[in-house]
């Protein structure tokens, strides 16, 4: 019996590069055929002869080709990726991980809470939910960014806000003198407290910088969310993607194999998962 090679890469062609913010770009990749993944899963994105790193697709799971991946420039590998041009060869391997349990979300209201580049995997979730929007009670989206120019998917946000069944809330931490903003100012948790939700029939998906996820989770619990209904994407800790490097261990879990999506109640010591 043949076994799947988990390290098998495919070569993709970079069709387009979209500048979302000063530090985040979306790369549109032609996979040469259908590429199947579940929203919330991740792939290893590589440049031949340079290296690779784990990133979550930001496009809908229903869009098989091309796929889109939004990447923040934060280090060596992401700098190299940000410097490529259209037509460049980009490798991907995967997908890996578990993704969001959409079957468990059906019939419920879904609250999506994201900040910074954490909005990218949540964009995939949102677009996937919108595809089957009648299967859900509704979708509430709370996105935050450091400044107005750091808010990604600006044009798409306007379109999502027009969709029946989608309730969109945006905030920025601060508004520099040279930028304009008509929305709310404050950290993303300030968007959560005024919400009126049926907590017995609502699940929350949270993704973003660890400090943002930490306090968003605390706020959700204060509002009455049960731990089992808070879904966290812990992808920031991953590296190899297959559980060999042990870089992503949290308690008894490998984030890359057991996650990256976890419910808050899976952790024995939740205070320790943010470090």
C-alpha positions in Angstrom: 0.0 0.0 0.0 1.4 3.3 -1.0 1.7 6.1 1.6 1.3 9.8 1.0 4.5 11.8 1.2 3.7 14.6 3.7 6.8 16.5 2.4 5.6 16.4 -1.2 5.6 19.9 -2.7 3.8 21.3 -5.7 5.1 24.2 -7.8 2.7 27.1 -8.2 2.8 30.2 -10.3 2.3 33.6 -8.7 -0.4 35.2 -10.7 -0.8 38.4 -8.8 0.4 40.2 -5.7 -2.0 42.5 -3.8 -0.6 45.0 -1.3 -3.1 45.0 1.5 -1.1 47.2 4.0 2.5 48.4 4.4 3.4 45.0 5.9 0.9 42.5 4.4 0.6 41.3 0.9 -1.8 38.7 -0.7 -0.3 36.2 -3.1 -2.5 34.7 -5.7 -1.1 31.2 -6.6 -2.0 29.1 -9.6 -1.7 25.5 -8.4 -2.0 24.0 -11.9 -5.2 22.2 -10.9 -7.6 21.9 -8.0 -6.0 22.3 -4.6 -8.3 21.1 -1.8 -8.2 22.3 1.8 -10.5 23.0 4.6 -10.9 26.5 6.0 -8.5 26.9 8.9 -6.0 24.4 7.6 -2.5 25.6 6.7 0.1 25.0 4.1 3.9 25.4 3.9 4.8 28.1 1.5 8.3 27.9 0.0 10.8 29.6 -2.3 13.2 27.1 -4.1 16.6 27.3 -2.6 15.6 29.7 0.2 13.2 28.1 2.6 9.6 27.8 3.6 7.1 28.7 6.3 3.5 27.9 7.5 0.7 30.1 6.4 -3.1 29.7 6.2 -4.9 30.3 3.0 -7.1 33.4 3.1 -9.4 32.3 0.2 -12.5 30.3 0.5 -12.2 26.5 0.7 -14.6 26.4 -2.2 -12.1 28.3 -4.4 -9.9 25.4 -5.6 -7.6 27.3 -7.9 -6.1 29.8 -7.7 -5.7 30.1 -4.0 -4.8 33.2 -2.0 -2.4 33.5 0.9 -1.9 36.8 2.8 1.5 37.1 4.4 2.9 39.7 6.9 6.5 40.7 6.5 8.1 39.9 9.9 11.4 38.1 9.3 13.8 36.5 6.9 11.5 34.2 5.0 8.5 36.6 4.8 10.9 39.3 3.6 12.0 37.0 0.8 8.4 36.2 -0.1 7.5 39.9 -0.2 10.2 40.5 -2.7 9.0 38.1 -5.3 7.4 39.3 -8.5 4.4 38.1 -10.6 5.4 34.9 -12.4 7.6 33.6 -9.7 7.6 30.0 -8.7 6.3 29.4 -5.2 6.1 25.9 -3.7 3.4 24.7 -1.3 3.0 21.5 0.6 0.0 20.4 2.6 -2.7 21.1 3.6 -2.1 20.3 7.2 -4.0 20.5 10.5 -7.7 20.2 11.3 -9.5 23.4 10.2 -12.8 24.7 11.5 -15.6 22.1 12.2 -18.2 23.7 10.0 -20.7 20.9 10.5 -20.8 21.9 14.2 -21.3 25.6 13.2 -24.4 24.9 11.1 -27.6 26.2 12.6 -25.7 28.6 14.9 -24.6 32.2 14.9 -20.9 32.6 14.2 -18.9 35.4 15.8 -15.5 36.1 14.0 -12.9 38.1 16.0 -9.7 39.0 14.3 -6.8 41.4 14.5 -3.8 42.2 12.3 -2.7 39.4 10.0 -5.0 37.1 12.0 -7.8 38.5 9.8 -6.3 36.5 6.9 -7.3 32.9 8.0 -10.6 34.4 9.2 -11.2 35.8 5.8 -11.1 32.2 4.5 -13.6 31.2 7.2 -15.9 34.2 6.4 -15.9 33.5 2.7 -16.6 29.9 3.3 -19.5 30.7 5.6 -20.9 33.2 3.1 -20.9 30.5 0.4 -23.5 28.6 2.5 -24.8 31.5 4.5 -28.3 30.0 4.8 -26.9 27.2 6.9 -26.1 29.6 9.7 -28.2 31.9 12.0 -26.0 34.8 11.1 -22.4 36.0 11.0 -21.0 38.8 13.2 -17.5 40.0 12.3 -15.3 42.1 14.6 -12.0 43.1 13.0 -9.3 45.4 14.5 -6.1 46.9 13.3 -3.3 49.1 14.7 -4.1 52.0 12.4 -6.4 52.6 9.4 -3.7 51.8 6.9 -3.0 48.5 8.7 -6.6 47.4 8.1 -6.5 44.8 5.3 -9.0 43.8 2.7 -10.4 47.4 2.7 -12.4 47.2 -0.5 -13.8 43.8 0.4 -14.9 44.9 3.8 -17.4 47.3 2.1 -18.8 44.4 0.0 -19.1 42.1 3.0 -21.0 44.7 4.9 -23.7 44.7 2.2 -24.4 40.9 2.5 -27.6 40.0 4.2 -26.8 38.0 7.3 -23.3 39.6 7.9 -22.9 42.2 10.6 -19.5 43.9 10.3 -17.8 45.9 13.1 -14.3 47.5 12.7 -12.0 49.4 15.0 -8.4 50.7 15.0 -6.2 51.2 18.0 -5.2 54.7 17.0 -5.6 57.2 14.1 -2.3 59.0 13.2 -2.7 62.6 12.1 -2.0 61.8 8.4 -4.7 59.1 8.2 -8.5 59.2 8.0 -10.9 56.9 9.8 -14.7 57.1 10.2 -15.1 54.0 12.3 -14.5 53.2 16.0 -11.2 53.7 17.8 -10.0 51.3 20.4 -8.8 47.7 20.7 -10.9 45.0 19.1 -12.3 43.9 22.5 -14.3 47.2 22.7 -16.4 45.9 19.7 -17.4 42.8 21.6 -19.0 44.2 24.7 -22.0 46.0 23.0 -23.0 43.0 21.0 -26.3 41.3 21.6 -26.0 37.6 20.9 -27.8 34.4 21.8 -24.9 32.8 23.6 -26.7 29.5 23.8 -26.5 29.3 20.0 -23.3 31.2 19.1 -19.7 30.1 18.6 -16.7 32.4 18.3 -13.6 32.1 16.2 -10.6 34.1 17.3 -7.3 34.7 15.5 -4.6 37.4 15.7 -1.6 38.3 17.8 -1.4 36.4 21.0 -2.1 39.4 23.3 -5.2 40.2 21.2 -6.4 36.6 21.3 -5.8 36.4 25.0 -7.9 39.4 25.9 -10.5 38.7 23.3 -11.0 35.3 24.9 -11.2 36.8 28.4 -13.8 39.2 27.1 -15.8 36.5 25.5 -15.8 34.5 28.7 -16.9 37.7 30.6 -19.8 38.0 28.2 -20.9 34.4 29.0 -19.3 32.3 26.3 -18.5 28.7 27.3 -15.0 27.5 26.8 -16.2 24.9 24.3 -17.7 27.5 22.1 -14.5 29.6 21.7 -12.3 28.4 18.8 -8.7 29.6 18.7 -6.3 29.5 15.8 -2.9 29.0 17.3 -0.9 28.9 14.1 1.7 31.5 15.2 3.7 28.7 16.9 4.2 26.4 13.9 7.3 25.7 11.9 7.8 22.3 10.2 4.1 21.5 9.8 4.3 17.8 10.6 5.2 17.5 14.3 8.9 16.8 13.9 10.5 20.0 15.1 8.4 20.2 18.3 8.4 24.0 18.0 4.7 24.2 18.3 3.9 22.1 21.3 1.3 23.4 23.7 0.7 21.2 26.7 0.1 17.7 25.2 -0.7 19.0 21.7 1.2 19.6 18.5 -0.4 22.7 17.0 0.5 21.6 13.5 -1.1 18.1 13.9 -3.8 18.5 16.6 -4.7 22.1 15.5 -4.1 24.8 14.6 -7.8 25.2 15.6 -8.6 24.4 19.2 -11.4 25.1 21.6 -10.5 26.9 24.8 -11.7 24.0 26.9 -9.1 21.7 25.4 -6.3 23.3 27.5 -5.7 22.3 31.1 -3.8 25.5 31.9 -5.2 28.2 29.6 -3.1 30.9 31.2 0.0 29.2 29.8 -1.0 29.0 26.1 -0.3 32.6 25.3 3.4 32.6 25.9 
